[in-house]
Amino acid sequence: MNSFFSKIKKHKEHNLPFVLYSKPNSKTFFGLLQQNNMLHTIADYKEKGFVFASFDEKQLILIPESESEIITAEQEESTFENIEAENFSIDEAAREHYKAIVEKGVEAIKNEEFKKVVLSRREEVQLADFDFVHTFQHLKQIYPTTFVYCFFHPQIGLWMGATPEQLLKANGNAFETMALAGTQKANLEAEILWEQKEKDEQQYVTDFIVKRLREVATSVNVSEPYNTKAGSIWHIKTDISGVLNPESTLEEVIDTLHPTPAVCGLPKKKAKTFIVENEGYDRTFYTGFLGELNSSFASNAVSSDLFVNLRSMQIKQNKAILYMGCGITKESIPEKEWEESVNKSMTMKRVLKRV
Ligand SMILES: C=C(O[C@H]1C=CC=C(C(=O)O)[C@@H]1O)C(=O)O
């Protein structure tokens, strides 16, 4: 285990690309260490390796399997100091700005310009003693049910996250995905009850995914919605699985799903235009997707296991830029959406030592 992490640290010191990750509910860590510093990109999704894609899909970065050393290790028991995340001071200007764009989104929905939009913001945190290996292990320890990763490329930068959302798992013609939306803070005493706003928000995601998948699949199975926990946040989730048409390509299926209404909105194009015109920053890799492409290092099978890049952050020198967004519908209350985004930021703040 120590040699696994020291190898990755050395690789980083040499400024070479790599990805380090662990799948949900698994104790195995994978490292793909690219042996040169080239920037590889995806052309047709037939490539093998680890993909790191931006929200707008303009940057489709690949760590190719054929140019990488692949290393694994098993998670060992370790304890990390609890970081008090709750006592962060609130940036009033950020709060007002976020509430204003949510208000504008609600107005647009009421004017029937679209049905749902996911609006996000970013926040900077000044770091003390940042260590990516330590942060990765800490994320894995407190969010074992998520996909935990650390991606580095000298031309892209360092990204880390613990995402609860699968975009697509495809093995031959069989596929699995999920509709995830609705958020509430975990509360020990309280029973989990959802308001209609959250139920609707999640149902939109399910309906969209199922409708789009039916265009490329011979069968689509849909579970009942159920509650699922990611760290200290509850979501509503529906499992969706089935069989793809023999002629469907991976590229088509990804294009069909990404970006889902869990990160963009409905209808997709109008929501995306609203996001680009109003969020006031470029999401880059936040709400993009990442994961194994035509390679499964766990089983040697040719399969893809892709996740949506949520609960993620970019590390730059001595600061972290955190990203979080909320699904906006006509019932959204700006102050509540702000609070939801603050709760989501805690996912990352819990593993960051601050100055
Ligand atoms: C866009 C994010 O979450 C999505 C996934 C689950 C629940 C969501 C929500 O309740 O709004 C979001 O759609 C994020 O965490 O930045």
Ligand as a Chemical Component Dictionary entry (heavy atoms), coordinates in Angstrom:
data_LIG
# 
_chem_comp.id                   LIG 
_chem_comp.type                 NON-POLYMER 
_chem_comp.pdbx_formal_charge   0 
_chem_comp.three_letter_code    LIG 
# 
loop_
_chem_comp_atom.comp_id 
_chem_comp_atom.atom_id 
_chem_comp_atom.alt_atom_id 
_chem_comp_atom.type_symbol 
_chem_comp_atom.charge 
_chem_comp_atom.model_Cartn_x 
_chem_comp_atom.model_Cartn_y 
_chem_comp_atom.model_Cartn_z 
_chem_comp_atom.pdbx_ordinal 
LIG C1  C1  C 0 -25.298 19.120 -9.452 1  
LIG C2  C2  C 0 -25.081 18.461 -8.315 2  
LIG O1  O1  O 0 -25.894 17.433 -7.869 3  
LIG C3  C3  C 0 -26.889 16.845 -8.681 4  
LIG C4  C4  C 0 -27.009 15.424 -8.287 5  
LIG C5  C5  C 0 -27.831 15.028 -7.251 6  
LIG C6  C6  C 0 -28.748 15.928 -6.700 7  
LIG C7  C7  C 0 -28.910 17.164 -7.237 8  
LIG C8  C8  C 0 -29.901 18.107 -6.655 9  
LIG O2  O2  O 0 -30.584 17.753 -5.675 10 
LIG O3  O3  O 0 -30.014 19.234 -7.120 11 
LIG C9  C9  C 0 -28.196 17.605 -8.460 12 
LIG O4  O4  O 0 -29.048 17.399 -9.548 13 
LIG C10 C10 C 0 -23.919 18.752 -7.454 14 
LIG O5  O5  O 0 -23.731 18.061 -6.455 15 
LIG O6  O6  O 0 -23.138 19.685 -7.783 16 
# 
loop_
_chem_comp_bond.comp_id 
_chem_comp_bond.atom_id_1 
_chem_comp_bond.atom_id_2 
_chem_comp_bond.value_order 
_chem_comp_bond.pdbx_ordinal 
LIG C1  C2  DOUB 1  
LIG C2  O1  SING 2  
LIG C2  C10 SING 3  
LIG O1  C3  SING 4  
LIG C3  C4  SING 5  
LIG C3  C9  SING 6  
LIG C4  C5  DOUB 7  
LIG C5  C6  SING 8  
LIG C6  C7  DOUB 9  
LIG C7  C8  SING 10 
LIG C7  C9  SING 11 
LIG C8  O2  DOUB 12 
LIG C8  O3  SING 13 
LIG C9  O4  SING 14 
LIG C10 O5  DOUB 15 
LIG C10 O6  SING 16 
# 
